[in-house]
Amino acid sequence: MVRDGTVLLQHRAPFLQEGGTWAAPGGALDSGETPVAAALREAEEEAAVPHAAVRPRHAWTVDHGTWAYTTVIADAVGPIEAGNVDGEGLAVRWVPVDHVTTLDLHSGFAAGWPQVRELIRRREAVLIADDTPRLGVLDDTVAAAEAAGIPTPSPLLEDVPGRTRAWPTWEVASAPVRRGSDLVDRGWQVTVLSDDPAARAQAADLGLRVARLDAGGWGPASTRSGNGRRRRRRR
Protein backbone atom coordinates (compact mmCIF):
# COMPACT_ATOMS: atom_id res chain seq x y z
CA MET A 1 0.00 0.00 0.00
CA VAL A 2 1.40 3.37 -1.05
CA ARG A 3 0.34 6.73 0.41
CA ASP A 4 2.09 10.10 0.05
CA GLY A 5 5.55 8.66 -0.43
CA THR A 6 5.17 6.01 2.26
CA VAL A 7 4.46 2.27 2.23
CA LEU A 8 2.52 0.25 4.77
CA LEU A 9 4.73 -2.35 6.49
CA GLN A 10 4.05 -4.91 9.20
CA HIS A 11 6.37 -5.78 12.08
CA ARG A 12 6.07 -9.56 12.08
CA ALA A 13 5.13 -11.45 15.24
CA PRO A 14 7.88 -13.60 16.87
CA PHE A 15 6.15 -16.92 16.09
CA LEU A 16 6.21 -16.27 12.31
CA GLN A 17 9.09 -17.17 10.03
CA GLU A 18 11.79 -14.51 10.55
CA GLY A 19 9.71 -13.05 13.37
CA GLY A 20 10.63 -9.53 14.41
CA THR A 21 11.41 -8.41 10.87
CA TRP A 22 9.43 -6.00 8.70
CA ALA A 23 7.57 -6.81 5.47
CA ALA A 24 4.37 -6.01 3.63
CA PRO A 25 1.19 -7.66 4.95
CA GLY A 26 0.47 -10.88 3.05
CA GLY A 27 -0.13 -14.59 3.10
CA ALA A 28 -1.21 -17.64 1.13
CA LEU A 29 -3.92 -17.78 -1.52
CA ASP A 30 -7.24 -19.40 -0.71
CA SER A 31 -8.54 -22.00 -3.14
CA GLY A 32 -9.50 -20.36 -6.43
CA GLU A 33 -8.32 -16.93 -5.30
CA THR A 34 -6.30 -14.60 -7.52
CA PRO A 35 -3.08 -13.04 -6.20
CA VAL A 36 -4.57 -9.54 -6.26
CA ALA A 37 -7.71 -10.65 -4.41
CA ALA A 38 -5.55 -12.48 -1.86
CA ALA A 39 -3.33 -9.44 -1.31
CA LEU A 40 -6.35 -7.20 -0.69
CA ARG A 41 -7.90 -9.77 1.66
CA GLU A 42 -4.68 -10.23 3.63
CA ALA A 43 -4.21 -6.47 3.95
CA GLU A 44 -7.69 -6.18 5.44
CA GLU A 45 -7.31 -9.20 7.71
CA GLU A 46 -3.86 -8.28 9.00
CA ALA A 47 -3.79 -4.48 8.87
CA ALA A 48 -7.43 -3.28 8.69
CA VAL A 49 -7.04 -1.89 5.16
CA PRO A 50 -10.52 -1.76 3.55
CA HIS A 51 -10.80 -2.93 -0.07
CA ALA A 52 -12.60 0.25 -1.10
CA ALA A 53 -9.72 2.43 0.15
CA VAL A 54 -7.08 1.07 -2.24
CA ARG A 55 -6.57 0.79 -5.99
CA PRO A 56 -4.11 -1.79 -7.40
CA ARG A 57 -1.48 -0.31 -9.71
CA HIS A 58 1.03 -3.11 -10.34
CA ALA A 59 1.32 -6.81 -9.57
CA TRP A 60 4.80 -8.32 -9.77
CA THR A 61 5.18 -12.11 -9.72
CA VAL A 62 8.37 -14.11 -9.23
CA ASP A 63 7.79 -17.75 -10.22
CA HIS A 64 9.99 -20.36 -8.49
CA GLY A 65 8.43 -23.31 -10.34
CA THR A 66 6.70 -25.13 -7.48
CA TRP A 67 5.48 -21.86 -5.98
CA ALA A 68 5.20 -18.20 -6.91
CA TYR A 69 5.21 -14.97 -4.92
CA THR A 70 3.22 -11.94 -6.06
CA THR A 71 3.66 -8.43 -4.70
CA VAL A 72 0.76 -6.07 -5.35
CA ILE A 73 1.44 -2.33 -5.35
CA ALA A 74 -1.75 -0.40 -4.58
CA ASP A 75 -2.45 3.28 -3.99
CA ALA A 76 -4.47 4.51 -1.03
CA VAL A 77 -7.51 6.27 -2.49
CA GLY A 78 -9.55 6.57 0.70
CA PRO A 79 -9.12 6.83 4.46
CA ILE A 80 -7.11 4.01 6.05
CA GLU A 81 -6.74 3.57 9.80
CA ALA A 82 -4.25 0.73 9.70
CA GLY A 83 -3.69 -1.43 12.74
CA ASN A 84 -3.02 -4.98 13.93
CA VAL A 85 -6.05 -7.22 13.51
CA ASP A 86 -5.21 -10.94 13.57
CA GLY A 87 -2.19 -11.06 15.86
CA GLU A 88 0.35 -11.84 13.13
CA GLY A 89 2.04 -8.48 13.58
CA LEU A 90 3.55 -6.50 16.43
CA ALA A 91 2.77 -3.23 14.67
CA VAL A 92 1.94 -1.71 11.31
CA ARG A 93 3.50 1.53 10.18
CA TRP A 94 3.54 3.88 7.21
CA VAL A 95 7.25 4.03 6.38
CA PRO A 96 8.80 6.60 4.00
CA VAL A 97 10.04 4.82 0.88
CA ASP A 98 13.56 6.16 1.42
CA HIS A 99 13.65 4.75 4.98
CA VAL A 100 12.51 1.18 4.26
CA THR A 101 16.03 -0.25 4.06
CA THR A 102 16.88 1.17 7.50
CA LEU A 103 14.55 -1.43 9.04
CA ASP A 104 15.35 -5.07 9.77
CA LEU A 105 13.54 -6.52 6.75
CA HIS A 106 12.32 -10.05 6.10
CA SER A 107 14.88 -11.62 3.75
CA GLY A 108 12.35 -12.28 0.98
CA PHE A 109 10.96 -8.76 1.15
CA ALA A 110 14.47 -7.31 1.22
CA ALA A 111 15.46 -9.28 -1.89
CA GLY A 112 12.49 -7.97 -3.86
CA TRP A 113 12.48 -4.42 -2.49
CA PRO A 114 14.61 -2.86 -5.31
CA GLN A 115 12.09 -4.07 -7.92
CA VAL A 116 9.12 -3.09 -5.75
CA ARG A 117 10.57 0.37 -5.20
CA GLU A 118 10.99 0.78 -8.96
CA LEU A 119 7.34 -0.14 -9.50
CA ILE A 120 6.29 2.34 -6.80
CA ARG A 121 8.16 5.03 -8.72
CA ARG A 122 6.52 4.21 -12.06
CA ARG A 123 3.07 5.45 -12.88
CA GLU A 124 1.12 4.79 -16.07
CA ALA A 125 -1.75 6.70 -17.64
CA VAL A 126 -4.00 6.13 -20.64
CA LEU A 127 -5.35 9.39 -22.05
CA ILE A 128 -8.45 9.33 -24.23
CA ALA A 129 -9.55 12.27 -26.36
CA ASP A 130 -12.87 13.60 -25.05
CA ASP A 131 -14.41 13.44 -28.56
CA THR A 132 -13.57 9.76 -28.97
CA PRO A 133 -16.46 7.67 -30.39
CA ARG A 134 -17.86 4.98 -28.08
CA LEU A 135 -16.25 6.69 -25.09
CA GLY A 136 -18.97 5.31 -22.84
CA VAL A 137 -17.74 1.73 -23.19
CA LEU A 138 -14.56 2.52 -21.24
CA ASP A 139 -14.25 1.44 -17.64
CA ASP A 140 -11.31 1.66 -15.25
CA THR A 141 -10.61 -2.07 -15.24
CA VAL A 142 -8.07 -4.47 -16.68
CA ALA A 143 -10.81 -5.80 -18.99
CA ALA A 144 -11.21 -2.35 -20.48
CA ALA A 145 -7.46 -2.01 -20.87
CA GLU A 146 -7.25 -5.28 -22.75
CA ALA A 147 -10.27 -4.36 -24.90
CA ALA A 148 -8.49 -1.10 -25.76
CA GLY A 149 -5.35 -2.94 -26.80
CA ILE A 150 -3.23 -1.73 -23.85
CA PRO A 151 -1.00 -4.73 -23.22
CA THR A 152 -0.79 -6.37 -19.82
CA PRO A 153 1.78 -7.21 -18.68
CA SER A 154 2.92 -3.73 -19.54
CA PRO A 155 5.72 -3.46 -22.14
CA LEU A 156 7.02 -0.46 -20.19
CA LEU A 157 8.20 -2.82 -17.45
CA GLU A 158 10.31 -5.23 -19.48
CA ASP A 159 13.42 -4.44 -17.42
CA VAL A 160 11.80 -5.58 -14.16
CA PRO A 161 12.54 -9.28 -13.49
CA GLY A 162 9.50 -11.54 -13.18
CA ARG A 163 5.98 -11.16 -14.55
CA THR A 164 4.36 -7.76 -14.12
CA ARG A 165 0.80 -6.58 -14.70
CA ALA A 166 -0.12 -2.92 -14.71
CA TRP A 167 -3.43 -1.15 -14.14
CA PRO A 168 -3.05 2.31 -15.70
CA THR A 169 -4.91 5.42 -14.64
CA TRP A 170 -7.56 6.26 -17.25
CA GLU A 171 -8.30 9.89 -18.01
CA VAL A 172 -10.50 11.63 -20.56
CA ALA A 173 -8.68 14.73 -21.79
CA SER A 174 -9.66 17.54 -24.14
CA ALA A 175 -6.01 17.86 -25.19
CA PRO A 176 -4.52 14.39 -24.56
CA VAL A 177 -1.18 15.09 -26.23
CA ARG A 178 -0.55 18.23 -24.16
CA ARG A 179 -1.73 16.45 -21.02
CA GLY A 180 0.49 13.48 -21.84
CA SER A 181 3.48 15.75 -22.31
CA ASP A 182 2.86 17.28 -18.88
CA LEU A 183 2.65 13.82 -17.27
CA VAL A 184 5.85 12.66 -18.95
CA ASP A 185 7.63 15.68 -17.49
CA ARG A 186 6.47 14.42 -14.06
CA GLY A 187 7.86 10.94 -14.71
CA TRP A 188 4.70 9.12 -15.87
CA GLN A 189 4.55 6.53 -18.65
CA VAL A 190 1.77 7.60 -21.03
CA THR A 191 -0.36 6.05 -23.77
CA VAL A 192 -2.57 8.28 -25.92
CA LEU A 193 -5.68 6.54 -27.22
CA SER A 194 -7.11 8.32 -30.26
CA ASP A 195 -8.73 7.79 -33.65
CA ASP A 196 -7.04 10.95 -34.97
CA PRO A 197 -3.91 10.06 -37.02
CA ALA A 198 -2.48 13.55 -36.53
CA ALA A 199 -2.84 13.32 -32.75
CA ARG A 200 -1.21 9.87 -32.75
CA ALA A 201 1.69 11.15 -34.84
CA GLN A 202 2.17 14.14 -32.56
CA ALA A 203 2.07 11.91 -29.47
CA ALA A 204 4.62 9.50 -30.98
CA ASP A 205 6.90 12.40 -31.87
CA LEU A 206 6.94 13.38 -28.19
CA GLY A 207 7.91 9.85 -27.17
CA LEU A 208 4.43 8.82 -25.97
CA ARG A 209 3.04 5.36 -26.64
CA VAL A 210 -0.07 5.44 -28.83
CA ALA A 211 -3.04 3.20 -29.59
CA ARG A 212 -5.52 3.66 -32.37
CA LEU A 213 -9.28 3.80 -32.59
CA ASP A 214 -11.23 3.25 -35.77
CA ALA A 215 -14.66 2.22 -36.98
CA GLY A 216 -13.87 -1.39 -36.15
CA GLY A 217 -13.28 -0.63 -32.48
CA TRP A 218 -10.20 -0.50 -30.33
CA GLY A 219 -6.94 -1.41 -32.03
CA PRO A 220 -3.70 -2.66 -30.51
CA ALA A 221 -0.94 -0.32 -29.37
CA SER A 222 0.42 0.55 -32.77
CA THR A 223 3.49 2.69 -32.12
CA ARG A 224 5.90 2.92 -29.28
CA SER A 225 8.46 5.70 -29.54
CA GLY A 226 11.08 5.87 -26.81
CA ASN A 227 10.37 4.94 -23.22
CA GLY A 228 8.17 7.78 -22.13
CA ARG A 229 10.90 10.45 -22.24
CA ARG A 230 10.37 13.51 -24.37
CA ARG A 231 12.34 13.61 -27.62
CA ARG A 232 14.42 16.69 -28.29
CA ARG A 233 13.80 18.32 -31.62
CA ARG A 234 16.79 19.20 -33.77
CA ARG A 235 17.19 22.86 -34.45
Stockholm file with secondary structure:
# STOCKHOLM 1.0

chainA/1-235         MVRDGTVLLQHRAPFLQEGGTWAAPGGALDSGETPVAAALREAEEEAAVPHAAVRPRHAWTVDHGTWAYTTVIADAVGPIEAGNVDGEGLAVRWVPVDHVTTLDLHSGFAAGWPQVRELIRRREAVLIADDTPRLGVLDDTVAAAEAAGIPTPSPLLEDVPGRTRAWPTWEVASAPVRRGSDLVDRGWQVTVLSDDPAARAQAADLGLRVARLDAGGWGPASTRSGNGRRRRRRR
#=GR chainA/1-235 SS CEETTEEEEEEECTTSTTTTCEECSCCCCCTTCCHHHHHHHHHHHHHCCCGGGEEEEEEEEEECSSCEEEEEEEEECSCCCCCCCSSSEEEEEEEEGGGGGGSCBCHHHHHHHHHHHHHHHCCEEEEEETTCTTGGGCCSSHHHHHHTTCCSSCGGGTTSSSEEEECCEEEEESSHHHHHHHHHHTTCEEEEEESCHHHHHHHHHTTCEEEEEETTEEEEEEEECTTSCCCCCCC
#=GC SS_cons         CEETTEEEEEEECTTSTTTTCEECSCCCCCTTCCHHHHHHHHHHHHHCCCGGGEEEEEEEEEECSSCEEEEEEEEECSCCCCCCCSSSEEEEEEEEGGGGGGSCBCHHHHHHHHHHHHHHHCCEEEEEETTCTTGGGCCSSHHHHHHTTCCSSCGGGTTSSSEEEECCEEEEESSHHHHHHHHHHTTCEEEEEESCHHHHHHHHHTTCEEEEEETTEEEEEEEECTTSCCCCCCC
//
